[in-house]
Structure formats: structure tokens, C-alpha cells
Amino acid sequence: MHYRAIFISDLHLGTPGCQAEALLDFLKEHDSDYLYLVGDIIDGWQLRRRWYWPQAHNDVIQKLLRKARKGTRVIYVPGNHDEFARHFLNHHFGGIEVLEETVHQTADGRKLWVIHGDYFDAVVQQAKWLAYVGDYLYEFTLKLNRYLNNLRGRLGLPYWSLSAYLKHKVKKALNYVTDFEKAVAHEAAKHGYQGVVCGHIHRAEIRDVDGVLYCNDGDWVESRSALVESESGELSLIFWETEPVLVTNPELVNVA
């Protein structure tokens, strides 16, 4: 499949939770004129605590560099987990541009503000120690989730995400997501953009927020999702399963 643009974020390379093999399959099956890496590509927080870098994670980096060499415009907007890359803004590495933020204009003329989104997370900005604690707890939840799904697999049951369940059921988590979406959308409107593309909260979604098109491309730890733009400018979410699931209705998607 060829798309005009592909947006992916929150790969978290360098962690056991990263689904690098699925991501490689997705990258092999999809080409684009533009490829946006919308933050948390490499998880510097986890790598500082414990080194974890299997061959599949190296293969993902090589695949991204190869796409840049073959003519895809690859733009990297760092996030909070790979904030070290913010020291290299406005530089090129192997053909990949590093930018703090950027604007993507769709084929039908809409201007989309592309940011990771951590600047709108009060926990990250004002209480970083709490963000680190949350990161520990999230990693623990993912580890527990892997054990649960190994057991479910032996019982012939389908994949089930514990962290997604908690995000949907815990009221504070739902309030946090809603507040985040509104803050990002309102800031995009202040700058005169018709929409915004972000990551950070691992919740793939396309919806209207007070007249602004809010797009979150999800992650490659749980949802295995990407935002894509067709040649005509239509925006959709792809969820990479054994067979890809394409969601095009922007009224729509609420997947953690």
C-alpha cells in the first residue's frame, strides 16, 4: 500500500514492550511520500535503567533509514522518552530531519500541527519524578499483561490488554485523556491550524474537538496503530493485526 503520509509514534524501542516485529511488517507493507515519527521512538528512560536492544529494534532503525535513502521524507519530532534528540533539532541524520514540531498540509489543503504532546502533560512538565513512577507502573502492567496473554494463548483465548482495560475503566484516566485532547486541540486552534496530530497517551483516535480535528496515532506497544493520509487527503487509522484493520470514520475511534 502507498499513502501520501504515515504518522507513527510511541514505538518505545529499547523496551520489552515494543512490538518491533509487527512494526517491521507494517513498514515493509506500507510506503509513503512523508513518514512522521511523532516522538518516543527510542525509550531513553528505560535504556538508562537497563539496556535492552534486540536485533529487531536495530532492524526498525535500519528500515527507517532505508526509507529516507529511497526518497521518503522522514521527519522525527522527539517526545519526552527520547528528549535527548531535542539537543539535535534542525539537524539531519541519515536523511531523517529532527524538528521540535512541524506542520503537515494534507492533499485537500488542511494544515495539521504535528507534535508529540508531552508539553500538554502536566505530570511530565511539573512533576517529572511522578512521571518516572508512572513509567515504572506502566512497565509493570505491560509485563503482567504479557504473562496473562501467554496464559490466555494456551487456553485458546484472544489477546486482551490489561492497561487498555484500566484506561477505559478508571475515571481519572478517562478525565486525563479528555483534558489532554482538549488542551492540544485548543492550542492548535490558537495557532490557526485545522487539526493536530500527536501521540504520547497511547490512545489512537480521530475525532472533532471543538471544531479542531484531533488525531492521535496511538502506539506500537499495545494498539499497533498508525495514522495514514490517502492521496485525496482522507485520514484513517490502521490497526496492524494479522490482517490490517483500516478505520476511516472520523467520528469514531476510541482505542487504547
Rosetta blueprint (number, residue, H / E / L):
1 M L
2 H E
3 Y E
4 R E
5 A E
6 I E
7 F E
8 I E
9 S L
10 D L
11 L L
12 H L
13 L E
14 G L
15 T L
16 P L
17 G L
18 C L
19 Q L
20 A H
21 E H
22 A H
23 L H
24 L H
25 D H
26 F H
27 L H
28 K H
29 E H
30 H L
31 D E
32 S E
33 D E
34 Y E
35 L E
36 Y E
37 L E
38 V L
39 G L
40 D L
41 I L
42 I E
43 D L
44 G H
45 W H
46 Q H
47 L H
48 R H
49 R H
50 R L
51 W L
52 Y L
53 W L
54 P L
55 Q H
56 A H
57 H H
58 N H
59 D H
60 V H
61 I H
62 Q H
63 K H
64 L H
65 L H
66 R H
67 K H
68 A H
69 R H
70 K L
71 G L
72 T L
73 R E
74 V E
75 I E
76 Y E
77 V L
78 P L
79 G L
80 N L
81 H L
82 D L
83 E H
84 F H
85 A H
86 R H
87 H H
88 F H
89 L L
90 N L
91 H L
92 H E
93 F E
94 G L
95 G L
96 I E
97 E E
98 V E
99 L L
100 E L
101 E L
102 T E
103 V E
104 H E
105 Q E
106 T L
107 A L
108 D L
109 G L
110 R L
111 K E
112 L E
113 W E
114 V E
115 I L
116 H L
117 G L
118 D H
119 Y H
120 F H
121 D L
122 A H
123 V H
124 V H
125 Q H
126 Q H
127 A L
128 K H
129 W H
130 L H
131 A H
132 Y H
133 V H
134 G H
135 D H
136 Y H
137 L H
138 Y H
139 E H
140 F H
141 T H
142 L H
143 K H
144 L H
145 N H
146 R H
147 Y H
148 L H
149 N H
150 N H
151 L H
152 R H
153 G H
154 R H
155 L L
156 G L
157 L L
158 P L
159 Y L
160 W L
161 S L
162 L H
163 S H
164 A H
165 Y H
166 L H
167 K H
168 H H
169 K H
170 V L
171 K H
172 K H
173 A H
174 L H
175 N H
176 Y H
177 V H
178 T H
179 D H
180 F H
181 E H
182 K H
183 A H
184 V H
185 A H
186 H H
187 E H
188 A H
189 A H
190 K H
191 H L
192 G L
193 Y L
194 Q L
195 G E
196 V E
197 V E
198 C E
199 G L
200 H L
201 I L
202 H L
203 R L
204 A E
205 E E
206 I E
207 R E
208 D E
209 V E
210 D L
211 G L
212 V E
213 L E
214 Y E
215 C E
216 N E
217 D L
218 G L
219 D L
220 W L
221 V L
222 E L
223 S L
224 R L
225 S E
226 A E
227 L E
228 V E
229 E E
230 S L
231 E L
232 S L
233 G L
234 E L
235 L E
236 S E
237 L E
238 I E
239 F E
240 W L
241 E L
242 T L
243 E L
244 P L
245 V E
246 L E
247 V E
248 T L
249 N L
250 P L
251 E L
252 L L
253 V L
254 N L
255 V E
256 A L
